[in-house]
Amino acid sequence: MRFDDMRSAVRTEPFHPFRVHLSNGQSYDVFHPEFVGLTRNSVYVGVPAPSDEVPDRMIQCDLLHIVAIEPIVDGARRRD
């Protein structure tokens, strides 16, 4: 994924939740732009605890391993 494409997804106003798909098959949901940190080569996605909405840890995802981002249209959280 290109840096500019990820930055656009995070900065879209109004913000639209999206799912980040990685080359290893994992995916992470982004429900708020403040739960994402973006650097030139990586995106850090805040992952909430199962019982909370607030992230309790950050996952580093290399932009080279992001194969797709998809809109989350129903707002439902997916638990893998």
C-alpha positions in Angstrom: 0.0 0.0 0.0 1.2 3.5 -0.8 1.7 6.0 2.0 -0.5 8.5 0.3 -3.4 6.0 0.0 -3.3 5.1 3.7 -3.1 8.8 4.7 -6.1 9.5 2.6 -8.1 6.8 4.3 -7.2 8.1 7.7 -7.8 11.8 6.9 -11.1 11.4 5.0 -13.8 13.7 6.5 -16.1 12.6 7.7 -14.1 9.6 8.7 -15.2 6.2 7.4 -14.2 3.1 9.4 -12.1 0.6 7.4 -10.5 -2.8 7.7 -6.7 -3.3 7.0 -5.9 -6.6 5.3 -2.3 -7.9 5.5 -0.4 -10.3 3.3 -0.3 -12.9 6.1 -4.2 -13.1 6.2 -4.6 -11.0 9.4 -6.9 -8.0 9.4 -7.4 -5.1 11.8 -10.4 -2.8 12.1 -9.9 1.0 12.3 -13.0 2.7 13.8 -11.5 6.1 14.7 -8.7 8.1 13.1 -7.1 8.8 16.5 -6.4 5.0 16.8 -4.0 5.1 13.8 -0.4 6.2 13.7 1.2 6.6 10.3 4.9 6.8 9.4 6.5 6.6 6.0 6.8 2.8 6.1 4.3 1.6 8.7 0.9 2.1 10.1 0.2 1.5 13.8 -3.3 0.3 14.5 -4.8 0.6 17.9 -6.4 -2.7 19.0 -9.0 -2.5 21.8 -9.4 -5.1 24.5 -12.4 -7.3 24.0 -14.4 -5.5 26.7 -13.5 -2.0 25.7 -13.6 0.5 22.8 -10.3 2.1 23.7 -7.1 0.6 22.3 -4.9 -1.1 24.9 -2.1 -2.0 22.4 -0.8 -0.9 19.0 0.0 -3.3 16.1 2.7 -2.2 13.7 1.8 -3.1 10.1 4.4 -2.5 7.4 2.8 -0.7 4.4 4.4 -3.2 2.1 2.3 -6.0 3.7 -1.0 -4.2 3.5 -2.8 -5.8 0.5 -6.1 -4.0 0.8 -8.3 -1.7 2.9 -12.0 -2.2 2.8 -14.8 0.0 4.2 -16.7 -1.2 7.2 -20.2 -0.4 6.3 -22.3 -1.9 9.1 -20.1 -0.7 11.9 -20.0 -4.2 13.4 -16.7 -5.2 15.0 -15.2 -8.4 13.7 -13.4 -10.7 16.1 -10.9 -13.0 14.5 
